[in-house]
Amino acid sequence: MAKVKITQTKSMIKRPETQQLTIKSLGLGRLNQTVEVEYTPQIQGMVKKVSHLVSVTDL
């Protein structure tokens, strides 16, 4: 699987709890925080759910 960088670009204030939990499960939590993960189908689904809060770049 390919690795990707996921960066949180928007705040979690006043977001539904499911989106907050998804951001935490991705390893994010602060604005402009970046993580490198394998781009598995599970990660793809999480990114799709919070796509308006994160940006994804290939490595």
FENMO-V33941 format. One record per backbone hydrogen bond with DSSP energy under -0.5 kcal/mol. NH is the residue of the N-H (numbers start at 1). CO is the residue of the C=O. Records with the same first field share a line. If there is no record, write none. Layout:
NH->CO / CO
//
This chain:
4->37
5->57
6->4 / 35
7->5 / 55
8->33
9->7 / 53
10->53
15->12
19->16
20->16
21->17
22->18
23->19
24->20
25->21
26->22
27->24
28->23
29->30
32->8
33->30
35->6
37->4 / 35
39->2
40->38
44->40
45->41
46->42
47->43
48->44
49->45
50->46
51->48
53->50
54->50
55->7
57->5
59->3
//
